[in-house]
Amino acid sequence: MRSLWFLVVFFAAIDVHAHTRDSVVLTYWGKWTLDEGVDGLERAKALGAGAVTVLVHLCQDTPESNDVRFCDDASALPFVAGHQGTRLSALLHEAARRDLHVNLMPFLMIESGGGRHWIWPSDRARWFRTYGDRLVELAQYSQAVGLDRFIAGSELTSMYLFHDAWRSVIARVRDVFSGHVTVSAMVGTHPTILFWDALDSIGISAYFPLAPTAGMRHQKVLEAAWRAHLAHLLAFALAWQRPLMFVELGYPNTEVAAQRPWDWDFAAHRTDEDLQRRCFEAFRRVFGNSTRLWAVQLWGLSNPTIDGSQPKNFSPMGKAAEPVVRRIFAQRRTLP
């Protein structure tokens, strides 16, 4: 009972502003156009989000490569002068007109294939130097245009093991950026990160399973699973004295949404809009009125052409989950 009271006091003392910081992630790939970006802003606004998170694509050739660059641009071209930078600047103007905050999230792509989670550069010091150089460019840009949040790393699981190198990278970011800084850890890997004290929140890609099998879908079971996850997350956040942030949260509209919410192999699964709705409803019942979560970023509103041609995806738009997501944003907007 004493530990529960300590948890309450600790989280009450945290300055939480999730009502204006909850966002949807625009999961746009390739050279998306400004018209597509504006469409994403309109859909985010329609959902009731106070912000959008824009992916900035970084590239390296192979998992073993040491040089990180901005995708689609010449390696020597500054971010602000490249395709991504000029497009983002135009999108920021459109976001301001719609009273939407914007956050940036660097997202590393491996051009030879494979995920960013288990890269292993042959020259680790060089990788951290070139990755850090790209982050500093983005952080300087963020500071110059008045952004207030910065995601310094997205699910770079193997590289998160090098704590001192990350402390150096984060210090470089903080030299040029005064806002909130965090990274995103994959589910179950956040205890392996030992530099949370250098960051402003415990950032997690919160694709926690809510059911052991695809057939288990009772609403109270899904809700109970979220409460169980929350218990250990609160204890972890308390130990590091940092608030929680879900850098990614999402559910596909397939029959594995509760069992494997991270599963984007849409072709392998059948459509199940009701299960997607139930998963979002479980999240709403646990976090809709809770200040224990500093902010949540819902993944993801993809290019309109993709949303239209692929009925199975993470977007709640036009699906049974859309009213629930609207309610999540509406409830959290009223939090103190």
C-alpha positions as CSV (number, residue, x, y, z in Angstrom):
1,M,0.0,0.0,0.0
2,R,2.9,2.4,0.8
3,S,4.5,1.7,-2.6
4,L,1.1,2.4,-4.4
5,W,0.8,5.7,-2.6
6,F,4.4,6.6,-3.6
7,L,3.5,5.9,-7.2
8,V,0.5,8.2,-7.0
9,V,2.6,11.0,-5.5
10,F,5.4,10.5,-8.0
11,F,3.2,10.8,-11.1
12,A,1.2,13.6,-9.7
13,A,4.4,15.6,-9.4
14,I,5.2,15.2,-13.2
15,D,4.3,18.1,-15.4
16,V,2.1,16.4,-18.0
17,H,0.7,18.1,-21.0
18,A,-0.6,15.1,-23.0
19,H,-3.8,16.9,-24.1
20,T,-1.9,19.1,-26.6
21,R,0.9,16.6,-27.4
22,D,-0.9,13.4,-28.4
23,S,-0.4,12.9,-32.1
24,V,-0.8,10.7,-35.1
25,V,2.3,9.5,-37.1
26,L,2.2,10.3,-40.8
27,T,3.7,7.1,-42.1
28,Y,4.5,8.4,-45.5
29,W,7.2,6.7,-47.5
30,G,9.2,7.9,-50.5
31,K,8.8,11.3,-52.1
32,W,5.3,12.1,-50.8
33,T,3.8,15.3,-52.0
34,L,2.7,18.4,-50.1
35,D,-0.9,17.6,-51.1
36,E,-0.6,14.2,-49.5
37,G,0.9,15.8,-46.4
38,V,-2.0,18.3,-46.2
39,D,-4.4,15.4,-46.5
40,G,-2.7,13.8,-43.5
41,L,-3.1,17.0,-41.5
42,E,-6.8,17.1,-42.3
43,R,-7.3,13.5,-41.3
44,A,-5.3,14.1,-38.0
45,K,-7.4,17.1,-37.3
46,A,-10.6,15.2,-38.0
47,L,-9.5,12.6,-35.5
48,G,-9.1,15.3,-32.8
49,A,-5.3,15.0,-32.6
50,G,-3.4,18.1,-31.3
51,A,-0.2,17.2,-33.3
52,V,1.3,15.1,-36.1
53,T,4.6,13.3,-36.1
54,V,6.5,13.4,-39.3
55,L,9.0,10.7,-40.2
56,V,12.4,11.9,-41.4
57,H,14.0,9.1,-43.4
58,L,17.7,8.4,-42.8
59,C,19.4,5.8,-44.9
60,Q,22.4,3.5,-44.7
61,D,23.4,1.0,-47.4
62,T,23.6,-2.3,-45.3
63,P,23.2,-3.4,-41.7
64,E,27.1,-3.2,-41.5
65,S,27.4,0.3,-43.0
66,N,28.9,3.1,-41.0
67,D,27.6,6.2,-42.9
68,V,24.1,7.6,-42.3
69,R,22.6,10.1,-44.7
70,F,19.2,11.6,-45.4
71,C,17.4,9.4,-47.9
72,D,16.6,10.7,-51.4
73,D,19.2,13.5,-51.1
74,A,22.9,13.9,-52.0
75,S,25.0,13.0,-49.0
76,A,26.5,16.5,-48.9
77,L,23.2,18.3,-49.1
78,P,22.1,20.0,-45.9
79,F,18.7,18.9,-44.6
80,V,17.0,22.2,-45.0
81,A,18.0,22.3,-48.7
82,G,17.1,18.8,-49.5
83,H,13.8,17.3,-50.7
84,Q,12.7,16.2,-47.2
85,G,13.6,19.6,-45.6
86,T,11.9,21.8,-48.2
87,R,8.8,19.6,-48.1
88,L,8.7,19.6,-44.3
89,S,9.0,23.4,-44.2
90,A,5.9,23.7,-46.5
91,L,4.0,21.2,-44.3
92,L,4.9,23.2,-41.1
93,H,3.2,26.2,-42.6
94,E,0.1,24.2,-43.4
95,A,0.1,22.7,-39.9
96,A,0.2,26.1,-38.3
97,R,-2.8,27.2,-40.3
98,R,-4.7,24.2,-38.7
99,D,-3.4,24.8,-35.2
100,L,-1.5,21.5,-35.2
101,H,1.8,20.9,-33.5
102,V,4.5,19.0,-35.4
103,N,7.1,16.6,-34.1
104,L,10.0,15.0,-36.0
105,M,10.9,11.3,-35.7
106,P,14.1,10.1,-37.5
107,F,13.5,6.7,-39.0
108,L,16.5,4.7,-40.2
109,M,16.1,2.7,-43.5
110,I,18.4,-0.1,-44.6
111,E,18.6,0.1,-48.4
112,S,19.8,-3.5,-48.9
113,G,16.8,-4.7,-46.9
114,G,16.2,-5.8,-43.3
115,G,15.2,-3.8,-40.2
116,R,16.9,-1.1,-38.3
117,H,16.5,-3.0,-35.1
118,W,19.6,-5.3,-35.4
119,I,22.2,-3.3,-37.4
120,W,25.8,-3.9,-36.5
121,P,28.1,-1.3,-38.1
122,S,31.7,-2.4,-38.8
123,D,33.0,0.9,-37.4
124,R,30.7,1.7,-34.5
125,A,32.4,5.0,-33.7
126,R,32.0,6.3,-37.3
127,W,28.3,5.2,-37.3
128,F,27.6,7.2,-34.1
129,R,29.4,10.2,-35.5
130,T,27.5,10.2,-38.8
131,Y,24.2,9.4,-37.2
132,G,24.8,12.1,-34.6
133,D,25.6,14.6,-37.3
134,R,22.3,13.9,-39.0
135,L,20.5,14.3,-35.6
136,V,22.2,17.6,-34.9
137,E,21.0,18.9,-38.2
138,L,17.5,17.9,-37.4
139,A,17.7,19.2,-33.9
140,Q,18.9,22.6,-35.1
141,Y,16.1,22.7,-37.6
142,S,13.6,21.8,-34.9
143,Q,14.9,24.5,-32.7
144,A,14.8,27.1,-35.5
145,V,11.2,26.4,-36.4
146,G,10.0,26.2,-32.8
147,L,9.3,22.4,-32.4
148,D,9.1,21.2,-28.9
149,R,9.8,17.4,-29.1
150,F,12.5,15.3,-30.7
151,I,12.7,11.6,-31.0
152,A,16.5,10.8,-31.1
153,G,16.2,7.1,-32.1
154,S,13.5,4.7,-33.3
155,E,13.8,1.1,-32.2
156,L,17.6,0.9,-32.8
157,T,17.7,-2.1,-30.4
158,S,21.3,-3.4,-31.0
159,M,22.8,0.1,-31.0
160,Y,21.0,1.1,-27.7
161,L,23.4,-1.2,-26.0
162,F,26.2,1.3,-26.3
163,H,25.2,3.7,-23.6
164,D,28.1,6.0,-23.5
165,A,27.9,6.6,-27.2
166,W,24.2,7.5,-26.9
167,R,24.9,9.9,-24.0
168,S,27.3,11.7,-26.3
169,V,24.8,11.9,-29.1
170,I,22.0,13.1,-26.8
171,A,24.4,15.8,-25.3
172,R,25.1,17.0,-28.9
173,V,21.3,17.2,-29.5
174,R,20.7,19.1,-26.3
175,D,23.4,21.6,-27.2
176,V,21.2,22.9,-30.0
177,F,17.7,21.9,-29.0
178,S,15.9,22.9,-25.8
179,G,12.7,20.8,-26.0
180,H,11.7,17.3,-24.9
181,V,14.1,14.5,-26.1
182,T,13.5,10.8,-26.0
183,V,14.1,7.5,-27.9
184,S,11.7,4.7,-28.7
185,A,12.4,1.1,-27.5
186,M,10.8,-2.0,-28.9
187,V,8.4,-3.9,-26.6
188,G,10.3,-5.8,-23.9
189,T,13.7,-4.1,-24.6
190,H,13.3,-0.9,-22.6
191,P,15.1,-2.5,-19.5
192,T,18.2,-3.0,-21.7
193,I,18.6,0.8,-22.2
194,L,20.7,2.3,-19.4
195,F,20.7,6.0,-20.4
196,W,17.0,6.9,-19.7
197,D,18.3,9.4,-17.1
198,A,19.8,11.4,-20.1
199,L,16.3,11.6,-21.7
200,D,13.0,13.3,-20.7
201,S,10.7,10.3,-20.9
202,I,10.6,6.5,-21.1
203,G,9.8,6.2,-24.8
204,I,8.3,2.9,-26.0
205,S,6.9,1.5,-29.2
206,A,3.9,0.1,-27.3
207,Y,2.9,-2.9,-29.3
208,F,2.2,-4.9,-26.2
209,P,0.2,-8.1,-26.9
210,L,-3.3,-8.1,-25.3
211,A,-4.2,-11.7,-25.9
212,P,-2.3,-15.0,-26.2
213,T,-4.3,-16.3,-29.2
214,A,-6.0,-14.7,-32.1
215,G,-9.4,-16.0,-31.0
216,M,-9.3,-14.3,-27.6
217,R,-11.1,-10.9,-28.0
218,H,-13.3,-10.3,-24.9
219,Q,-13.2,-6.6,-24.0
220,K,-12.4,-7.2,-20.4
221,V,-9.6,-9.5,-21.2
222,L,-8.0,-6.9,-23.5
223,E,-8.4,-4.2,-20.9
224,A,-6.9,-6.4,-18.1
225,A,-3.9,-7.1,-20.3
226,W,-3.3,-3.4,-20.7
227,R,-3.5,-2.9,-16.9
228,A,-1.0,-5.6,-16.4
229,H,1.4,-4.0,-18.8
230,L,0.8,-0.6,-17.2
231,A,1.8,-2.0,-13.7
232,H,5.3,-2.9,-14.7
233,L,5.7,0.2,-16.9
234,L,4.8,2.4,-14.0
235,A,7.3,0.6,-11.8
236,F,10.0,1.0,-14.4
237,A,9.2,4.7,-14.9
238,L,9.3,5.3,-11.2
239,A,12.8,3.7,-10.9
240,W,14.1,6.1,-13.5
241,Q,12.0,9.0,-12.3
242,R,10.7,9.7,-15.8
243,P,7.2,9.9,-17.3
244,L,6.0,7.4,-19.9
245,M,5.6,8.2,-23.5
246,F,4.2,5.8,-26.2
247,V,6.3,6.9,-29.2
248,E,4.3,4.4,-31.3
249,L,0.9,2.8,-30.6
250,G,-1.3,1.1,-33.2
251,Y,-3.4,-1.9,-34.1
252,P,-4.0,-3.3,-37.6
253,N,-7.5,-4.1,-38.7
254,T,-6.7,-7.8,-38.9
255,E,-7.5,-10.9,-36.7
256,V,-4.0,-10.7,-35.0
257,A,-4.4,-7.1,-33.8
258,A,-4.6,-8.2,-30.1
259,Q,-2.1,-11.1,-30.3
260,R,0.6,-9.4,-32.5
261,P,-0.3,-5.7,-32.8
262,W,3.0,-5.0,-34.6
263,D,2.2,-7.4,-37.4
264,W,2.2,-5.5,-40.8
265,D,2.0,-8.7,-42.9
266,F,-1.5,-7.7,-43.9
267,A,-1.8,-10.1,-46.8
268,A,-1.3,-13.1,-44.5
269,H,-4.3,-12.2,-42.3
270,R,-8.0,-11.6,-42.7
271,T,-9.7,-8.3,-42.1
272,D,-11.2,-7.8,-38.6
273,E,-12.3,-4.2,-38.0
274,D,-14.1,-5.1,-34.8
275,L,-11.0,-6.5,-33.1
276,Q,-9.1,-3.3,-34.1
277,R,-11.9,-1.3,-32.5
278,R,-11.8,-3.5,-29.3
279,C,-8.0,-3.0,-28.9
280,F,-8.3,0.8,-29.2
281,E,-11.3,0.6,-26.8
282,A,-9.1,-1.3,-24.2
283,F,-6.5,1.4,-24.5
284,R,-9.1,4.1,-24.1
285,R,-10.5,2.6,-20.9
286,V,-7.0,2.4,-19.3
287,F,-5.4,5.6,-20.6
288,G,-8.3,7.8,-21.8
289,N,-8.5,9.7,-18.5
290,S,-5.0,8.9,-17.2
291,T,-2.2,11.4,-16.7
292,R,0.3,8.6,-16.2
293,L,1.0,8.7,-19.9
294,W,2.8,11.9,-20.9
295,A,1.9,11.5,-24.6
296,V,1.0,8.9,-27.2
297,Q,1.7,8.9,-30.9
298,L,-0.7,6.8,-32.9
299,W,0.8,4.9,-35.8
300,G,-0.1,5.6,-38.6
301,L,-1.8,7.5,-41.3
302,S,-0.2,6.4,-44.5
303,N,-0.2,7.9,-47.9
304,P,-3.9,8.3,-49.1
305,T,-3.2,6.3,-52.2
306,I,-2.0,3.4,-50.0
307,D,-5.0,3.8,-47.6
308,G,-7.3,3.6,-50.6
309,S,-5.7,0.6,-52.3
310,Q,-4.9,-1.5,-49.2
311,P,-7.9,-1.9,-46.9
312,K,-5.8,-3.7,-44.3
313,N,-3.5,-1.3,-42.5
314,F,-3.0,0.5,-39.1
315,S,-5.1,3.6,-40.0
316,P,-8.4,3.8,-38.1
317,M,-9.9,6.2,-40.7
318,G,-13.2,5.0,-42.2
319,K,-13.2,1.9,-40.0
320,A,-15.1,0.8,-36.9
321,A,-12.1,2.0,-34.7
322,E,-12.4,5.6,-35.9
323,P,-15.1,6.8,-33.3
324,V,-13.0,5.2,-30.5
325,V,-9.8,7.0,-31.6
326,R,-11.8,10.3,-31.8
327,R,-12.9,9.6,-28.2
328,I,-9.4,8.9,-27.0
329,F,-8.1,12.2,-28.3
330,A,-11.2,14.1,-27.0
331,Q,-10.8,12.6,-23.5
332,R,-7.1,13.2,-23.3
333,R,-7.5,16.7,-24.5
334,T,-9.3,17.5,-21.2
335,L,-6.5,16.2,-19.0
336,P,-5.0,18.8,-16.6
